[in-house]
């Protein structure tokens, strides 16, 4: 358990906005696995992944990329994106639908670092702050963004906190965001920020809350730590 006192959060949220789809690597969709209601390609983020991409993986995990609804799936790795990876789901004519971007985070006491903040409270309070910071790091202009809800949720067997809202890009396009902060066990100091983004016009979303049904969110729902 994390005591209810001031903690310092260390985040890696640099350059969360990713380059265009053209800069990404296509995902093979012929290796299928059923994960709950998700049919797709299993992915492992472990020591081999860390070695291949030159990143640190504090907590190994696996998840499934759904391929039953979208076939045009591309992925970006560092240094093109911050963190571990970003999977993008697009229409056949290459219009963005949704994405899943995962960034590790750590919180420590008394460690000066960029993005450090003093947070008073227990584990869920800290996860809520991490989620809000992740949201702020993922938008183009804070003045053109809004968080509609910050709430406790579950990702598989894990407790988490999500911030759901939207922001406007420079051309006026509205992007819906769901930013989830989670750890494997309550009170652990290492966890993940999952940033799901979606365009209402290409996903058929009727409300901001519908982001929980897009492919990026479906992929996150299959995540399991190893």
N, C-alpha and C positions, 0 to 999 in steps of 0.2 A: 504494500500500500504506500502511496505517496502521502506524507503528512500534509495537513491543511496549513501550509505556510507559503511564503513567497518562493517561487521557483524561477529559474532562468531558462528560457527556451532558446535552443540553437536550431536554426532552420537553414536548409539549402533551397532557397526559392529564387534563385537568380535566373532571369530570362525565361520565365515560364511560357511566354508566348512563343509558339513554334512556327517554323517556316512553312511555305506552301506545300501542298500535297506532292508537287513534282519532285521535291527533294527527298522523298521517302522510298523505302524499300517495300516491295510487294510481299504479301504474306501468302504462303501456300495454303490452300484450303482443302487438300485431299486427305489429310489425316484427321479423322473425325472421332469424337468422343462425346458421350452424353454425360453432362454434369448437371443433375437436376433437370431443369427444363431447357438447358442450354446445350445445343449441339455445336461443336466447334473444334478448334485446334488447341491442345494443351500446351502450356508454356511453363517453363521452370526458370525461376530467377534465383540462382544459387552461385556457388563458387566458380563453376565453369562460365556462367554468364558474366560474372565480375571480371574474370581473367580475359575473356574475349573482348569486352567493351571498355576495360580500364576503369571500372567504377567500384565503389565499395557497396557491398550488400550486407548490411548489419543483421538482417533477419531474412533468411531464405524463405521463399514462398512459391506457390504455383497457382495458376488460374487458367481459365479457358477462354479463348477468343471466339465468340459466337460467329458462325458462318451460315446459319440457316436463313437469315434475313438479308444479309449484305455480303456480296462477293468481292467488292472492290475495297480491300483492306490494305492499308499501308502502315509501316512502322518507322519511327525515328528513334535513334539512339544518340547519346552524347558523342560529340559536342554539339550536335544539331539542336538538342533539347537539354534542359537541366534535368537532374535526377537520374532515373533509370531508363525510361522509355516513354513513348507516346504512340498509342495505336489510334489510327484514324479510319473511320468507316465512311465511305462515300457512295454516291449514286453511280450508276454505270457511266454517266457522262462527267464524272469526276467532280461533282458538287458535294461539298462537305455535309455530312449528316451528324455524326457525333464522334467523340474521341475520349480516350482514357489515358491520362498522363499521370505517372506515379513518381513521387519524389520522397526519399527517406527523410525523416527528421529525428532529432535527438533533443531532449531537454536535460539540462544539468544545472547544478547550483554554482553560482559565482564564476561563470566562464564568460568573459567579455567576448562578444562576437557580433558580426553584422546581423541585424534583425532580432537581437536579443530583446526580450521584454520581461519585466517582472510581473508575475501573475500570482495572485493570491487565491488559494482554493485547493480542491482535491483534483483527482485525475480527470473527471469529466469537465471541470472548469478549464483545465489546461488544454484538453483536447478541443474544447469549444474555441479557445483563443487561437490554437494552431489552425483550426479550420477557417476562422475569419482572416487570419494572416495569409493563408493559402489563397483565399478568395481575392484578397487585395493584390496579391502578387500575380494573379492570373488575368486581371482586367487591364484593358488599354488605358482607361481614364477613370479614376475613382469617382470623379464628379458625375460621370455618366453611368454609374453602377448602383445597384441596390440589392441588399440581402433581404429576401422575403421571410426567411425562417432559419433559425439555428436551433437544432434539436438533436436529442439523443436518438440513435438508431442502432441497428445490428447489421453487421456484414458476416453472414454465416454465423459461427458461434461467438463472434467477437463484438464487444460493445464498442461503439464509435459515436462521433458527433459529426453532423453534417451542416454545412451552410449552403442554402439554396437561394439563388437569385438570378439576376441578369445584368448585362451591360450592353452598351451600344458601341459599335465600332465607328471608325472615322466616317465611313460612308452611310452610317445610320442603321446598318444591319444589327438586329438584336440577337445576342448570343445568351442562351440560358446556361447557368453554371451550377454544378453540384460539387462541392468540395468536402471530402470526407477525411477526417483524421482518425486513425485507429492504431491500437497496439494489440499484440497477441494476448497479453494478460494485463489486468488492471494494475496500474502503478508502474509498469515498465517504462524505461527511459528512451527506448528506441521504437519507432513506429513508422507509419507510412501516411503520406498525404496523397489521396487519389482525387484528381481533378477531372470531372466529367463535363464536357462542353457539348452543346447541341444547338442546331438551328431548327426552329419551329417549322419553317416552310418546307424543309426536306425530310423531316421526321414525322410530320403529322401531329405534332404536339398541340393540344388545345389549351394547356395551362402550364405554368412553370413547374408544377408538381409532377407533370408527366415525364420529366427528365429521368425519373427512376425506372422507366420502361425502355429507354433507348439502349442501343447495343453497348455503349460504354458502361452504363450502369449494370447491364446484364453480365458483362465480363467481370466487373468488380464483385458482384455477388457470388462468384465462384472462387474467390481468392481464399486460399488456406495457407497458413504458415506451416513450415516443415520442422 
